[in-house]
């Protein structure tokens, strides 16, 4: 059970959270706090039983009565309830137990519940989990499907050629990452971490010395026109002696902090490069299902200059995670990642597996591919950036969960030393560079940039790196142009004619979007902002043929004729899957992705259904 805090602000958070939860069965649901009582009433005996030792400092952050923002003070505030943020919280509380200390830790998560924004279907390397919970098997972690086979294919239009697999998945597991996150959340809560799902961190708070002092959550109940609805509630300030940003790939606050403090330059890192991952979970015929089977592909349907590939992970109970990844530094503005994924499923080596099956869920998310070359200096005044917000994905492994978790554990050790022993939090940077994260990413550093030269040169360079040099190359390759600059003008390409969906293996966007369970209150301000509203019609449409209508996998952006017949950009923000592709790929970097009202977005909690 969550620890009760005798604070009107805390109680408001808990009550507001109740209305946002989608799953009353979640161990993080406010129903587990309030029992079956209504959130507006708590029995007097419960009020009297609140633990006074758990009381947090409560204050107002403004002298204005009408606009004052109530605040709760913690020792550590963590933004993001994914593997990195929860691992940091757990490690901090474990250190408190070991050292007989008491640090207050809270985690704020924009998803309606933990795991709601985590795409399931993941080949998981348990290295970090072994360190965090050595007895995770005995503690019933949802990890029970070991990898049984590991295949790697090069696809042409009609054939599949088997290649030596570079992924080394022996000892790894096929898991639901969203369910693992829920399990980690339960462990964090048992240790005393306070978790607020359904609250979007929308603002970084600073003091007079330009140091980060925490975050503020979004105001709730604001209408699309900016007026306050009847259910309006001012956002809350969560202030911490240390603030950790674990928002995942392209975190909105993380990007602002990186830019404000020049962290990428300070770490001597190159720009980050990204890919868009699109995924479905299928339930297939039992005779086709092979639990633990792992397949990755390269090649068709992408052209030889576009990096990307697919994965198929056989999970439990006849379920298969089928995904397709397209690097966002592609050149052709007519390329549509969603439609490329649909084409992939038509391949004669893939379609038979899916025929007769049903799709349980659809989702999309961007991932970091910059690796070692793009790691920013992770420490800023008042906190640090961890996990995929910093970019610790191992590209050739296509794995980042274990490195994200380890980064959270490392920062927890540094934060504990800072708060308890007076050491500088900057030692996180030193600890990171002496850890197995750094060694792993350094060894893999040349795989992704090798494909700047094309598919076959990339395969050749990667093979030399992997089998001969084993990551000890004297040269560190550089990435090409930033993804948004890589887009070429439409005049040098021809439109791509994609086949129509058949409704059996391939589907249109509205059908897939329904399967994502994405949901936003329609009457709220758009969280997708145009820095210059004239750019879409004056630049993107004439020069690039309106690429935002294609790179978005949720039909958020559409060009619609106005009353005079001229095409105007329409933003359907309610469709947003929070993938972040628009903030990355827009040629003029004109789209700013901000957080919507807390609890909105996709709901991946039923993926896969057997958990």
C-alpha positions as CSV (number, residue, x, y, z in Angstrom):
1,X,0.0,0.0,0.0
2,X,1.1,3.5,-0.7
3,X,2.2,5.3,2.5
4,X,-0.3,8.0,3.5
5,X,1.0,11.6,3.7
6,X,-0.9,14.0,5.9
7,X,-1.0,16.8,3.3
8,X,-3.9,18.2,1.4
9,X,-1.7,18.4,-1.7
10,X,-0.7,14.8,-1.5
11,X,-4.3,13.8,-0.9
12,X,-5.4,15.8,-4.0
13,X,-2.8,14.0,-6.1
14,X,-4.1,10.6,-4.9
15,X,-7.7,11.6,-5.6
16,X,-7.0,13.0,-9.0
17,X,-5.0,9.9,-9.8
18,X,-8.0,7.7,-9.1
19,X,-10.0,9.3,-11.9
20,X,-7.1,8.7,-14.4
21,X,-6.5,5.1,-13.7
22,X,-7.6,2.7,-16.4
23,X,-7.0,-0.5,-14.4
24,X,-8.5,-0.9,-11.0
25,X,-6.6,-4.2,-10.7
26,X,-3.2,-2.4,-11.0
27,X,-1.2,-2.6,-7.7
28,X,-0.7,1.2,-8.2
29,X,-4.4,2.1,-8.5
30,X,-5.7,4.5,-5.9
31,X,-8.2,1.8,-5.1
32,X,-5.3,0.1,-3.4
33,X,-4.9,3.2,-1.3
34,X,-8.6,3.9,-0.5
35,X,-9.9,0.4,-0.6
36,X,-13.3,0.5,-2.2
37,X,-14.3,3.8,-0.7
38,X,-14.9,6.8,-2.8
39,X,-11.9,9.0,-3.3
40,X,-13.7,11.9,-1.8
41,X,-14.0,10.2,1.6
42,X,-11.7,8.4,3.9
43,X,-12.8,6.8,7.2
44,X,-11.7,8.7,10.3
45,X,-9.7,5.7,11.5
46,X,-7.6,5.8,8.4
47,X,-7.0,9.5,8.8
48,X,-5.9,8.9,12.4
49,X,-3.6,6.1,11.3
50,X,-1.5,8.2,9.0
51,X,2.2,7.8,9.7
52,X,3.5,11.2,11.0
53,X,7.1,10.2,10.2
54,X,6.1,10.1,6.6
55,X,4.9,13.7,6.4
56,X,6.6,15.8,3.7
57,X,7.1,19.5,3.7
58,X,4.1,21.3,2.3
59,X,4.1,24.8,1.0
60,X,2.8,27.2,-1.7
61,X,5.1,28.2,-4.5
62,X,3.5,31.5,-5.2
63,X,2.1,34.4,-3.2
64,X,-0.9,34.8,-5.6
65,X,-3.9,33.1,-4.0
66,X,-5.7,32.4,-7.3
67,X,-2.6,31.1,-9.2
68,X,-0.6,29.6,-6.3
69,X,0.9,26.2,-7.0
70,X,1.0,23.9,-4.0
71,X,4.3,22.0,-3.4
72,X,5.6,18.9,-1.8
73,X,9.2,18.6,-0.9
74,X,11.2,15.4,-1.4
75,X,14.8,14.5,-1.2
76,X,14.7,13.0,-4.7
77,X,12.1,13.6,-7.4
78,X,12.2,11.2,-10.4
79,X,10.4,12.0,-13.6
80,X,9.4,8.8,-15.5
81,X,8.2,5.4,-14.2
82,X,10.1,3.3,-16.6
83,X,13.0,0.9,-16.0
84,X,15.6,3.6,-15.4
85,X,13.5,5.7,-13.0
86,X,12.2,2.8,-11.0
87,X,15.6,1.2,-10.7
88,X,17.0,4.5,-9.4
89,X,14.2,4.7,-6.9
90,X,14.6,1.1,-5.8
91,X,18.4,1.4,-5.4
92,X,18.1,4.6,-3.4
93,X,15.7,2.9,-0.9
94,X,17.9,-0.2,-0.8
95,X,20.9,2.0,0.1
96,X,18.8,3.6,2.8
97,X,18.0,0.2,4.3
98,X,21.7,-0.8,4.2
99,X,23.0,2.4,5.6
100,X,20.2,3.1,8.1
101,X,19.2,6.3,6.4
102,X,15.9,7.9,5.4
103,X,15.5,9.6,2.1
104,X,12.1,10.5,0.7
105,X,11.7,9.5,-3.0
106,X,8.8,10.1,-5.4
107,X,8.3,9.0,-9.0
108,X,5.9,10.9,-11.3
109,X,4.7,9.1,-14.4
110,X,2.6,10.6,-17.2
111,X,0.9,7.3,-18.2
112,X,-2.4,6.5,-16.5
113,X,-0.7,3.7,-14.8
114,X,2.8,2.3,-14.7
115,X,3.6,0.5,-17.9
116,X,0.8,2.2,-19.9
117,X,3.3,3.9,-22.2
118,X,5.7,1.0,-22.3
119,X,5.5,-1.2,-25.5
120,X,5.6,-4.8,-24.6
121,X,7.5,-7.5,-26.4
122,X,11.1,-7.3,-25.5
123,X,14.2,-9.5,-25.5
124,X,15.5,-8.8,-22.0
125,X,19.1,-9.2,-20.8
126,X,18.8,-9.7,-17.0
127,X,22.3,-8.4,-16.2
128,X,21.2,-5.3,-14.3
129,X,18.2,-7.1,-12.7
130,X,20.6,-9.7,-11.4
131,X,22.4,-6.9,-9.5
132,X,19.3,-5.1,-8.4
133,X,17.3,-8.2,-7.2
134,X,19.6,-11.2,-7.1
135,X,16.6,-13.3,-6.1
136,X,14.3,-12.1,-8.8
137,X,13.3,-15.6,-9.9
138,X,12.2,-16.5,-6.3
139,X,10.4,-13.1,-6.1
140,X,8.3,-14.0,-9.1
141,X,9.4,-11.4,-11.6
142,X,7.4,-11.8,-14.8
143,X,10.3,-13.3,-16.7
144,X,9.8,-16.9,-17.6
145,X,10.2,-17.4,-21.4
146,X,13.9,-18.0,-22.2
147,X,15.2,-17.4,-25.7
148,X,15.2,-20.8,-27.5
149,X,16.4,-19.8,-31.0
150,X,18.0,-16.7,-32.4
151,X,17.8,-16.2,-36.2
152,X,18.9,-13.3,-38.4
153,X,17.6,-13.0,-42.0
154,X,18.4,-10.7,-44.9
155,X,15.2,-10.2,-46.9
156,X,14.8,-9.6,-50.6
157,X,11.4,-9.0,-52.1
158,X,10.6,-12.7,-52.2
159,X,13.3,-14.6,-50.3
160,X,14.9,-14.8,-46.9
161,X,18.7,-15.4,-46.6
162,X,20.0,-16.7,-43.3
163,X,23.0,-14.8,-41.8
164,X,25.0,-15.5,-38.7
165,X,23.2,-13.9,-35.8
166,X,25.2,-11.1,-34.0
167,X,22.7,-10.7,-31.1
168,X,23.9,-13.4,-28.6
169,X,20.6,-13.9,-26.9
170,X,21.6,-17.0,-25.0
171,X,20.6,-16.5,-21.4
172,X,18.1,-13.7,-22.3
173,X,14.3,-13.8,-22.0
174,X,11.3,-12.8,-24.1
175,X,9.2,-10.6,-21.8
176,X,6.4,-8.1,-21.5
177,X,8.4,-4.9,-20.6
178,X,5.2,-3.2,-19.4
179,X,4.6,-6.0,-17.0
180,X,8.2,-5.9,-15.8
181,X,7.8,-2.2,-15.1
182,X,4.7,-2.9,-13.0
183,X,6.6,-5.5,-11.0
184,X,9.4,-3.0,-10.5
185,X,6.9,-0.4,-9.4
186,X,5.5,-2.9,-6.8
187,X,9.0,-3.5,-5.5
188,X,9.6,0.3,-5.3
189,X,6.4,0.9,-3.4
190,X,7.2,-1.9,-0.9
191,X,10.4,-0.1,-0.2
192,X,8.6,3.2,0.5
193,X,8.8,5.0,-2.9
194,X,5.8,7.3,-3.5
195,X,4.5,6.8,-7.1
196,X,2.2,9.3,-8.9
197,X,1.0,7.8,-12.2
198,X,-1.3,10.0,-14.3
199,X,0.7,13.2,-13.8
200,X,2.7,14.8,-16.5
201,X,5.8,16.7,-15.6
202,X,5.4,19.8,-17.7
203,X,7.9,22.3,-16.3
204,X,11.4,22.4,-14.8
205,X,11.7,24.5,-11.6
206,X,14.8,26.6,-11.0
207,X,16.1,28.6,-8.1
208,X,17.9,32.0,-8.2
209,X,21.2,30.2,-8.9
210,X,19.9,28.6,-12.1
211,X,19.8,25.2,-10.4
212,X,17.0,22.7,-10.9
213,X,14.9,22.4,-7.8
214,X,12.2,20.0,-9.1
215,X,9.3,19.9,-11.5
216,X,5.7,21.0,-11.9
217,X,2.9,18.9,-13.2
218,X,0.4,20.0,-15.8
219,X,-2.7,22.0,-14.9
220,X,-5.8,19.8,-15.2
221,X,-9.1,20.8,-16.6
222,X,-8.0,23.5,-19.1
223,X,-10.2,23.7,-22.2
224,X,-9.0,23.8,-25.7
225,X,-9.5,27.6,-25.8
226,X,-7.4,28.0,-22.7
227,X,-10.3,28.7,-20.3
228,X,-10.7,26.8,-17.1
229,X,-13.3,24.1,-16.9
230,X,-15.3,23.3,-13.8
231,X,-12.8,20.5,-12.9
232,X,-9.8,22.8,-13.2
233,X,-6.9,22.0,-10.8
234,X,-3.6,23.9,-10.7
235,X,-0.6,21.7,-11.2
236,X,1.5,20.7,-8.2
237,X,5.2,21.4,-7.7
238,X,7.3,18.4,-6.7
239,X,10.5,19.8,-5.3
240,X,13.6,17.8,-4.7
241,X,17.1,18.3,-3.4
242,X,17.9,16.2,-6.5
243,X,15.8,15.8,-9.6
244,X,16.4,12.8,-12.0
245,X,15.0,12.8,-15.5
246,X,14.1,9.3,-16.8
247,X,11.5,10.2,-19.4
248,X,12.6,7.8,-22.1
249,X,13.7,8.6,-25.6
250,X,13.5,12.3,-26.5
251,X,12.1,13.3,-23.2
252,X,10.6,16.8,-23.4
253,X,12.2,18.1,-20.2
254,X,15.4,16.3,-20.7
255,X,15.9,17.9,-24.1
256,X,15.4,21.3,-22.6
257,X,17.9,20.6,-19.9
258,X,20.4,19.2,-22.4
259,X,20.1,22.4,-24.4
260,X,20.1,24.8,-21.5
261,X,23.3,23.5,-19.9
262,X,25.0,22.5,-23.2
263,X,25.3,18.9,-21.9
264,X,25.9,17.3,-25.3
265,X,28.8,19.6,-26.0
266,X,30.1,19.2,-22.4
267,X,30.2,15.4,-22.9
268,X,31.8,15.9,-26.3
269,X,28.9,14.0,-27.8
270,X,27.6,14.2,-31.4
271,X,23.9,14.8,-32.1
272,X,21.5,12.1,-31.2
273,X,20.1,10.0,-34.1
274,X,16.8,8.1,-33.8
275,X,14.6,5.4,-35.3
276,X,10.9,4.9,-35.2
277,X,9.7,1.5,-34.0
278,X,6.2,0.3,-34.9
279,X,4.9,-2.8,-33.2
280,X,1.9,-5.2,-33.0
281,X,1.2,-8.1,-30.7
282,X,-0.5,-11.0,-32.5
283,X,-2.1,-14.1,-31.2
284,X,-1.3,-16.8,-33.8
285,X,-2.2,-20.5,-34.4
286,X,-0.8,-22.8,-31.8
287,X,1.0,-25.0,-34.4
288,X,3.0,-21.9,-35.6
289,X,3.9,-20.7,-32.2
290,X,7.4,-21.4,-30.8
291,X,7.9,-19.8,-27.3
292,X,11.3,-18.1,-27.0
293,X,11.9,-18.0,-30.7
294,X,13.6,-14.7,-31.8
295,X,14.0,-13.5,-35.4
296,X,15.5,-10.2,-36.7
297,X,15.6,-9.1,-40.3
298,X,17.3,-6.5,-42.5
299,X,16.7,-5.5,-46.1
300,X,13.3,-5.5,-47.9
301,X,11.0,-3.5,-48.0
302,X,13.5,-0.7,-47.2
303,X,15.8,0.6,-49.9
304,X,19.5,0.0,-49.6
305,X,20.2,3.5,-48.3
306,X,17.6,3.4,-45.5
307,X,18.7,1.7,-42.3
308,X,16.1,-0.4,-40.5
309,X,14.7,-3.9,-40.0
310,X,12.2,-6.1,-38.2
311,X,11.9,-8.4,-35.2
312,X,9.5,-11.2,-34.2
313,X,9.6,-12.4,-30.6
314,X,7.5,-15.4,-29.7
315,X,6.1,-14.8,-26.2
316,X,3.7,-16.9,-24.2
317,X,0.2,-18.2,-24.9
318,X,0.5,-18.1,-28.7
319,X,1.5,-14.4,-28.7
320,X,4.1,-12.9,-31.0
321,X,5.5,-9.3,-30.9
322,X,6.0,-8.2,-34.5
323,X,7.9,-5.0,-34.9
324,X,9.5,-2.8,-37.6
325,X,12.1,-0.2,-37.1
326,X,13.0,2.6,-39.6
327,X,15.9,5.0,-38.9
328,X,14.7,8.5,-39.1
329,X,17.6,9.8,-41.1
330,X,15.9,8.4,-44.3
331,X,16.1,10.7,-47.3
332,X,12.9,10.1,-49.3
333,X,10.1,12.4,-47.9
334,X,7.5,10.1,-49.5
335,X,8.6,7.1,-47.4
336,X,5.9,6.1,-44.9
337,X,7.2,4.0,-42.0
338,X,3.8,2.7,-41.1
339,X,3.2,1.6,-44.7
340,X,6.6,0.0,-44.9
341,X,5.7,-2.1,-41.9
342,X,2.5,-3.2,-43.6
343,X,4.5,-4.2,-46.7
344,X,6.9,-6.1,-44.5
345,X,4.1,-8.3,-43.2
346,X,3.2,-9.3,-46.8
347,X,6.7,-11.0,-47.3
348,X,6.2,-14.7,-48.2
349,X,8.5,-15.7,-45.3
350,X,6.4,-13.6,-42.8
351,X,2.8,-13.6,-43.9
352,X,2.2,-17.4,-43.3
353,X,3.1,-17.0,-39.6
354,X,0.4,-14.3,-39.2
355,X,-2.4,-15.6,-41.4
356,X,-5.3,-16.8,-39.3
357,X,-4.1,-14.8,-36.3
358,X,-5.5,-11.7,-34.7
359,X,-3.9,-8.4,-33.6
360,X,-4.2,-7.7,-29.9
361,X,-2.5,-4.3,-29.8
362,X,-0.6,-1.7,-31.8
363,X,1.9,0.9,-30.7
364,X,4.8,3.0,-31.8
365,X,7.8,4.7,-30.1
366,X,11.1,6.3,-31.1
367,X,14.4,4.9,-29.9
368,X,17.9,6.4,-29.6
369,X,20.4,5.0,-32.0
370,X,23.3,7.4,-31.4
371,X,25.0,5.1,-28.9
372,X,28.4,5.9,-27.5
373,X,29.0,8.9,-29.8
374,X,25.9,10.7,-28.7
375,X,26.0,10.4,-24.9
376,X,25.6,13.8,-23.3
377,X,27.2,14.8,-20.0
378,X,24.5,13.5,-17.8
379,X,24.7,15.8,-14.8
380,X,23.2,19.2,-14.5
381,X,23.0,21.6,-11.5
382,X,20.5,19.9,-9.2
383,X,20.2,16.5,-10.9
384,X,21.0,14.1,-13.7
385,X,19.6,12.5,-16.9
386,X,19.4,8.7,-17.0
387,X,18.1,5.8,-19.2
388,X,17.0,6.5,-22.7
389,X,16.6,10.2,-22.0
390,X,20.4,10.1,-22.2
391,X,20.6,7.5,-24.9
392,X,22.1,4.2,-23.6
393,X,20.6,1.9,-26.2
394,X,22.9,-0.8,-27.6
395,X,22.0,-0.6,-31.3
396,X,23.4,-4.0,-32.5
397,X,21.8,-5.8,-29.6
398,X,18.6,-3.7,-30.0
399,X,18.5,-3.6,-26.2
400,X,18.4,-0.7,-23.8
401,X,16.5,-1.9,-20.8
402,X,19.5,-3.4,-19.0
403,X,21.6,-0.3,-19.6
404,X,18.8,2.0,-18.6
405,X,18.3,0.1,-15.3
406,X,22.1,0.1,-14.6
407,X,22.2,3.9,-15.2
408,X,19.5,4.3,-12.7
409,X,21.4,2.2,-10.2
410,X,24.6,4.1,-10.7
411,X,23.0,7.5,-10.3
412,X,21.3,6.3,-7.1
413,X,24.6,5.5,-5.6
414,X,25.9,9.0,-6.6
415,X,22.8,10.7,-5.3
416,X,23.0,8.8,-2.0
417,X,26.6,9.8,-1.5
418,X,25.7,13.4,-2.4
419,X,22.8,13.7,0.1
420,X,24.3,11.6,2.9
421,X,28.0,12.1,2.6
422,X,28.3,15.5,0.9
423,X,30.1,14.2,-2.2
424,X,29.4,15.7,-5.6
425,X,26.8,14.2,-7.8
426,X,29.2,14.7,-10.7
427,X,30.8,11.4,-9.7
428,X,27.9,9.7,-11.6
429,X,29.8,10.6,-14.8
430,X,33.0,8.9,-13.5
431,X,31.0,5.9,-12.3
432,X,29.2,5.6,-15.6
433,X,32.4,5.7,-17.6
434,X,34.0,2.9,-15.5
435,X,30.9,0.7,-15.7
436,X,30.0,-2.1,-18.0
437,X,27.5,0.3,-19.8
438,X,30.4,2.3,-21.1
439,X,32.4,-0.8,-22.1
440,X,29.4,-2.3,-23.9
441,X,28.5,0.9,-25.8
442,X,32.1,1.6,-26.7
443,X,32.5,-1.9,-28.2
444,X,29.3,-1.4,-30.3
445,X,30.0,2.2,-31.3
446,X,30.7,1.7,-35.0
447,X,27.7,-0.5,-36.0
448,X,25.1,2.1,-36.5
449,X,27.2,4.7,-38.3
450,X,28.6,2.0,-40.6
451,X,25.2,1.9,-42.4
452,X,25.6,5.5,-43.4
453,X,27.4,4.0,-46.4
454,X,24.4,1.8,-47.3
455,X,23.1,-1.7,-46.5
456,X,25.8,-3.9,-47.9
457,X,28.8,-1.8,-46.9
458,X,27.2,-1.5,-43.4
459,X,26.9,-5.3,-43.2
460,X,30.5,-5.7,-44.3
461,X,31.9,-3.1,-41.8
462,X,29.7,-4.5,-39.0
463,X,31.0,-8.0,-39.7
464,X,34.6,-6.9,-39.5
465,X,33.9,-4.9,-36.2
466,X,32.1,-7.9,-34.7
467,X,34.1,-10.9,-35.7
468,X,37.6,-9.6,-36.3
469,X,38.2,-6.3,-34.4
470,X,35.6,-7.2,-31.6
471,X,35.0,-3.5,-30.9
472,X,38.7,-2.6,-30.7
473,X,38.8,-0.6,-33.9
474,X,41.3,2.3,-33.7
475,X,38.7,4.5,-35.5
476,X,35.3,5.8,-34.1
477,X,32.9,6.5,-37.0
478,X,30.8,9.6,-36.9
479,X,27.1,9.9,-37.6
480,X,25.8,11.6,-40.6
481,X,23.4,14.6,-40.7
482,X,20.8,15.0,-37.9
483,X,17.7,13.2,-38.9
484,X,15.7,16.3,-39.8
485,X,18.4,17.6,-42.1
486,X,18.7,14.2,-43.9
487,X,15.3,14.7,-45.5
488,X,15.7,15.6,-49.2
489,X,13.4,17.7,-51.2
490,X,10.4,16.0,-52.9
491,X,11.4,17.0,-56.4
492,X,14.2,14.4,-56.5
493,X,11.9,11.5,-55.6
494,X,8.7,10.0,-56.9
495,X,5.7,9.2,-54.7
496,X,5.6,5.7,-53.4
497,X,2.4,3.7,-54.2
498,X,1.7,1.5,-51.2
499,X,-0.8,-1.4,-51.5
500,X,-4.2,-1.1,-49.9
501,X,-4.7,-3.0,-46.6
502,X,-6.3,-6.4,-46.9
503,X,-7.8,-6.4,-43.4
504,X,-6.2,-9.8,-42.6
505,X,-2.5,-9.1,-42.2
506,X,-2.3,-5.5,-43.1
507,X,-4.5,-2.6,-41.8
508,X,-5.2,1.1,-42.2
509,X,-4.1,3.6,-39.6
510,X,-7.5,4.1,-37.9
511,X,-7.9,0.3,-37.3
512,X,-4.4,0.2,-35.8
513,X,-4.9,3.3,-33.7
514,X,-8.0,1.8,-32.2
515,X,-5.8,-1.1,-31.0
516,X,-3.4,1.3,-29.2
517,X,-6.1,2.3,-26.7
518,X,-4.8,5.9,-27.0
519,X,-7.0,8.4,-25.4
520,X,-6.9,12.2,-24.8
521,X,-9.5,14.6,-23.6
522,X,-10.6,16.3,-26.8
523,X,-11.3,19.5,-25.0
524,X,-7.7,20.4,-23.9
525,X,-5.0,22.5,-25.5
526,X,-3.0,20.7,-28.1
527,X,0.3,19.5,-26.8
528,X,1.8,19.6,-30.3
529,X,2.9,23.2,-30.9
530,X,4.0,24.9,-34.1
531,X,6.8,27.4,-33.4
532,X,5.8,29.1,-36.7
533,X,2.3,28.2,-38.0
534,X,3.2,29.3,-41.5
535,X,6.0,26.7,-42.0
536,X,3.7,23.7,-42.9
537,X,2.1,25.4,-45.9
538,X,5.0,27.6,-46.9
539,X,7.9,25.1,-46.5
540,X,6.9,21.5,-45.7
541,X,4.2,21.2,-48.3
542,X,5.9,22.8,-51.3
543,X,9.4,21.5,-50.6
544,X,8.9,18.2,-48.9
545,X,5.4,17.2,-50.0
546,X,4.1,17.4,-46.4
547,X,6.2,14.6,-44.8
548,X,4.5,15.0,-41.4
549,X,1.4,13.3,-42.9
550,X,3.6,10.2,-43.5
551,X,6.2,9.9,-40.8
552,X,3.6,10.0,-38.1
553,X,2.3,6.5,-37.4
554,X,-1.0,7.7,-35.9
555,X,-2.4,10.2,-38.5
556,X,-1.9,13.1,-36.2
557,X,-1.0,15.4,-39.1
558,X,-3.2,15.8,-42.1
559,X,-3.4,18.3,-44.9
560,X,-7.0,19.2,-45.5
561,X,-8.4,21.6,-48.1
562,X,-9.9,24.8,-46.7
563,X,-12.9,26.6,-48.1
564,X,-10.8,27.9,-51.1
565,X,-9.3,24.5,-51.8
566,X,-5.9,25.3,-50.4
567,X,-4.3,22.6,-48.3
568,X,-3.9,23.4,-44.6
569,X,-2.3,21.4,-41.9
570,X,-4.7,19.9,-39.4
571,X,-3.3,18.5,-36.1
572,X,-5.3,15.7,-34.6
573,X,-3.6,15.7,-31.2
574,X,-6.0,13.3,-29.7
575,X,-4.5,10.5,-31.9
576,X,-1.0,11.0,-30.5
577,X,0.9,7.8,-29.5
578,X,3.7,9.9,-27.8
579,X,6.2,8.3,-30.2
580,X,8.0,11.7,-30.6
581,X,8.8,11.2,-34.3
582,X,7.3,14.6,-35.2
583,X,9.7,16.5,-32.9
584,X,12.6,14.6,-34.5
585,X,11.9,14.4,-38.2
586,X,10.2,17.7,-39.0
587,X,12.6,19.3,-41.5
588,X,12.5,22.8,-39.9
589,X,12.3,21.5,-36.3
590,X,9.1,23.5,-36.1
591,X,7.1,21.0,-34.0
592,X,7.5,21.2,-30.2
593,X,6.2,18.1,-28.4
594,X,4.9,19.0,-24.9
595,X,3.1,16.8,-22.4
596,X,-0.7,16.6,-22.6
597,X,-2.9,16.4,-19.6
598,X,-1.7,13.6,-17.3
599,X,-3.1,10.1,-18.0
600,X,-3.6,10.7,-21.7
601,X,-1.9,8.8,-24.5
602,X,-1.7,5.1,-25.3
603,X,-2.7,2.3,-23.0
604,X,-0.4,-0.6,-23.6
605,X,-1.5,-2.3,-20.3
606,X,-3.3,-5.3,-22.0
607,X,-0.2,-6.2,-24.0
608,X,0.2,-9.1,-23.8
609,X,-3.1,-10.3,-22.3
610,X,-1.7,-13.3,-20.4
611,X,-0.1,-11.2,-17.7
